[in-house]
Amino acid sequence: MPGGYEIDREADALNLLTTLLFDFPAANEDLLFGFQQQGLSLHEATILASIVERESVVNDEMPLIASVFLNRLHDGIKLEADPTVQYAVGFDTISGSWWKTPLTSADLTIGSEYNTYAVAGLPPGPIAAPSFEALWAVAYPETSGYYFFQATCDGSGRHVFAVTYEDHIANNCP
């Protein structure tokens, strides 16, 4: 669970991991209830929240971004989340970053169970450490009919959302 922890100075790695693992679900019963309402286990919700975390630049969009991914999951549509591909690509020596941007068409075909363009459903594990806001957004997403989103053209970090693929394409920057 994001936040601060008091760990005894003499604690070993096992004590640390035990504290982190046991404090996570006990930290907020409302989160666990929300995950259950979305049909997600704690592990699945953490994975999805990690994707929401990486997709979101503006925290107030997290519940809407979560709704898009949940709509896609519930309808059996691939997530097609760029951060999962960035995670699969790993360190990009050209940009000197772990989060390569922009991605190429070849990147979207990388053979990895983390590539949500190629593999349906959630990847096997989180791609980042989700914030409390991302976890909450997955537990209590906005209700929407959206299936698509992309960054706005103004560089603000905000997104524009669409119900249909045609509307999504129409939202592309000129």
C-alpha positions in Angstrom: 0.0 0.0 0.0 1.5 3.4 -0.9 2.4 5.4 2.2 4.9 5.3 5.1 5.9 2.3 7.1 7.8 2.0 10.4 10.2 -0.9 10.0 12.5 -2.0 12.9 16.1 -1.2 12.1 17.0 -4.9 12.7 14.3 -6.2 10.4 15.5 -8.5 7.6 14.1 -8.7 4.1 11.5 -11.3 5.1 10.2 -9.0 7.9 10.0 -6.1 5.5 8.2 -8.1 2.8 5.8 -9.5 5.4 5.0 -6.1 6.7 4.3 -4.7 3.2 2.2 -7.7 2.1 0.1 -7.9 5.3 -0.4 -4.1 5.5 -1.6 -3.9 1.9 -5.0 -5.6 2.2 -5.6 -4.5 5.8 -5.0 -0.8 4.9 -8.4 -0.1 3.4 -11.4 -2.5 3.4 -13.2 0.0 1.0 -10.6 -0.8 -1.6 -11.0 -4.5 -1.3 -14.8 -4.1 -1.5 -14.4 -1.9 -4.6 -12.1 -4.4 -6.3 -14.6 -7.2 -5.6 -17.4 -5.0 -7.1 -15.3 -4.8 -10.3 -14.8 -8.5 -10.4 -11.1 -8.2 -9.6 -8.8 -10.0 -7.1 -6.4 -7.9 -5.2 -3.6 -9.0 -7.5 -5.6 -8.2 -10.7 -6.6 -4.8 -9.3 -3.0 -4.0 -8.4 -1.9 -4.9 -12.0 -4.7 -2.7 -13.5 -3.9 0.2 -11.1 -0.3 0.0 -12.2 -1.4 0.5 -15.8 -3.7 3.4 -14.8 -0.8 4.9 -12.9 1.5 4.9 -16.0 -1.3 6.0 -18.3 -2.3 9.0 -16.2 -0.6 12.3 -16.1 -3.4 14.1 -14.4 -4.7 12.3 -11.3 -8.3 13.4 -11.8 -8.5 11.4 -15.0 -7.6 8.1 -13.3 -11.2 7.0 -12.6 -12.2 7.6 -16.3 -9.0 5.8 -17.6 -9.8 2.9 -15.2 -13.4 2.8 -16.7 -12.0 2.4 -20.2 -9.8 -0.5 -19.2 -12.5 -2.2 -17.2 -15.0 -1.8 -20.1 -12.4 -3.4 -22.4 -11.7 -6.2 -19.9 -15.4 -7.0 -19.3 -16.1 -7.1 -23.0 -13.0 -9.2 -23.9 -11.2 -6.5 -25.8 -7.4 -6.2 -25.6 -6.3 -3.4 -23.3 -3.7 -2.1 -25.9 -2.0 0.0 -23.2 1.3 1.6 -24.3 2.9 1.4 -20.8 2.6 -2.4 -20.9 4.6 -2.4 -24.1 7.1 0.1 -22.7 7.6 -2.2 -19.7 8.1 -5.2 -22.1 10.6 -3.2 -24.2 12.7 -2.4 -21.2 15.5 0.2 -21.1 15.8 2.2 -24.3 19.4 3.1 -24.9 18.5 5.7 -27.5 16.3 7.8 -25.2 18.2 6.7 -22.0 14.8 5.8 -20.4 12.9 2.8 -19.1 9.7 4.3 -20.7 10.4 4.6 -24.4 8.3 7.1 -26.2 7.1 7.2 -28.8 6.6 3.5 -29.4 7.1 2.1 -33.0 4.9 -0.3 -34.8 7.6 -3.0 -34.3 7.4 -2.3 -30.5 3.7 -3.1 -30.5 4.4 -6.6 -31.8 7.1 -7.5 -29.2 6.7 -11.0 -28.0 5.9 -10.6 -24.3 3.1 -11.6 -22.0 3.2 -7.9 -20.9 2.3 -6.7 -24.4 -1.4 -6.0 -24.1 -1.5 -5.2 -27.8 -0.7 -8.9 -28.5 -2.1 -10.6 -25.4 -5.7 -10.3 -24.2 -6.4 -9.6 -20.5 -4.1 -8.4 -17.8 -0.4 -8.9 -17.9 1.0 -11.3 -15.3 2.1 -8.7 -12.8 2.2 -4.9 -12.1 4.3 -2.7 -14.4 4.8 0.0 -11.8 4.0 0.8 -8.2 0.4 2.2 -8.2 -0.5 5.2 -6.1 -3.4 5.2 -3.7 -5.3 7.3 -6.3 -4.8 4.7 -9.0 -5.9 1.9 -6.7 -9.0 3.9 -5.7 -9.8 4.6 -9.4 -9.8 0.9 -10.1 -12.0 0.2 -7.1 -14.4 3.1 -7.9 -14.1 4.0 -11.6 -16.3 6.5 -13.3 -19.2 4.9 -15.2 -18.6 5.4 -18.9 -19.3 3.9 -22.2 -15.7 4.7 -23.3 -13.4 2.1 -24.9 -10.7 4.4 -26.2 -8.6 7.3 -25.1 -5.5 9.2 -26.2 -3.5 12.2 -25.2 -4.9 15.6 -26.2 -2.9 17.6 -28.8 -2.1 20.5 -26.4 0.6 18.8 -24.4 -1.3 19.2 -21.2 -1.1 15.5 -20.3 -4.9 15.3 -20.4 -6.8 12.8 -22.6 -9.7 12.7 -24.9 -12.1 9.8 -24.7 -14.2 8.0 -27.3 -16.8 5.3 -27.4 -16.2 4.1 -31.0 -12.9 3.4 -32.9 -14.1 5.9 -35.5 -14.4 8.6 -32.9 -11.0 7.6 -31.5 -9.4 8.0 -34.9 -11.2 11.4 -35.3 -9.5 12.5 -32.1 -6.0 12.0 -33.6 -3.8 15.1 -33.6 -3.5 16.8 -37.0 
